[in-house]
Every structure is written in structure tokens, then in C-alpha cells.
Amino acid sequence: MNYQSEEDLQRRLQQLEADINSSSDQPSNNTQEKQPNEFQFTNFKTLLEKSQMWFQGLSGVKKLAATGVLILLTLWVMQTVFKLVTSVISLALLSGLIYLGYKFFVSNSFQRKQ
């Protein structure tokens, strides 16, 4: 029990240090003008650090569950992107076939009538 409470204290200490570091970074960020890409990168970096701290604070079973959910979400996003790419390719092929059909059948019939 003592080891677990000591572990909780260490985790809280790390979270407080991260909060202090992030709050001390914010005033310096406001004084300096940053480009939008750099600002987005620092936001992403802060979010990544907070996510890592949260993940490290989980127990073994919760880490396994969180990893499983993350893998499922990643696979779902990849599947969605692949479906979108497949749809775009199919649409391009279909429009090409429609254009070729128009050129050969409709355009030739108008030229014959004239």
C-alpha cells in the first residue's frame, strides 16, 4: 500500500512539474511572435507530452486497453482514408470511361448526320 501511495505521489509530482513547465512557457510564447506552423507544432508537442504523462499514469491493464483502443482508432482512420482514395480513383476512371463513350458514340453520330 505504501509503494502505491508513493507511486501516486510521484505521478502527481510529475504532473505538477509538467503544468508548471507548460504555464511558464506560455508567457514567453505570448511575448514572442511565432509563425502559425511553429505555434501548431508547440501545441501538438504539448498535447503529446500530456498524453504521454496520462498514459504513464495508467496501470498495466488500462495501458493495454488504451493501446487496443488506439490501434482500433488508427485502423478505422486508415480504412476511411483508403476508402476515400479508392472512391476518388473509381470516380476518375468512371468519368474517363464516360468521356470516351461520349467521344466514340455521341460525337461520331453527330458528325455522320452533318
TAPE-V934492 format. One record per residue. N is the residue number from 1. SS is DSSP state (@ for helix, = for strand, . for the rest). Layout:
n->N ss->SS
n->N ss->SS
This chain:
n->1 ss->.
n->2 ss->@
n->3 ss->@
n->4 ss->@
n->5 ss->@
n->6 ss->@
n->7 ss->@
n->8 ss->@
n->9 ss->@
n->10 ss->@
n->11 ss->@
n->12 ss->@
n->13 ss->@
n->14 ss->@
n->15 ss->@
n->16 ss->@
n->17 ss->@
n->18 ss->@
n->19 ss->@
n->20 ss->@
n->21 ss->@
n->22 ss->@
n->23 ss->@
n->24 ss->@
n->25 ss->@
n->26 ss->@
n->27 ss->@
n->28 ss->@
n->29 ss->@
n->30 ss->@
n->31 ss->@
n->32 ss->.
n->33 ss->.
n->34 ss->.
n->35 ss->.
n->36 ss->@
n->37 ss->@
n->38 ss->@
n->39 ss->@
n->40 ss->@
n->41 ss->@
n->42 ss->@
n->43 ss->@
n->44 ss->@
n->45 ss->@
n->46 ss->@
n->47 ss->@
n->48 ss->@
n->49 ss->@
n->50 ss->@
n->51 ss->@
n->52 ss->@
n->53 ss->@
n->54 ss->@
n->55 ss->@
n->56 ss->@
n->57 ss->.
n->58 ss->.
n->59 ss->.
n->60 ss->@
n->61 ss->@
n->62 ss->@
n->63 ss->@
n->64 ss->@
n->65 ss->@
n->66 ss->@
n->67 ss->@
n->68 ss->@
n->69 ss->@
n->70 ss->@
n->71 ss->@
n->72 ss->@
n->73 ss->@
n->74 ss->@
n->75 ss->@
n->76 ss->@
n->77 ss->@
n->78 ss->@
n->79 ss->@
n->80 ss->@
n->81 ss->@
n->82 ss->@
n->83 ss->@
n->84 ss->@
n->85 ss->@
n->86 ss->@
n->87 ss->@
n->88 ss->@
n->89 ss->@
n->90 ss->@
n->91 ss->@
n->92 ss->@
n->93 ss->@
n->94 ss->@
n->95 ss->@
n->96 ss->@
n->97 ss->@
n->98 ss->@
n->99 ss->@
n->100 ss->@
n->101 ss->@
n->102 ss->@
n->103 ss->@
n->104 ss->@
n->105 ss->@
n->106 ss->@
n->107 ss->@
n->108 ss->@
n->109 ss->@
n->110 ss->@
n->111 ss->@
n->112 ss->@
n->113 ss->@
n->114 ss->.
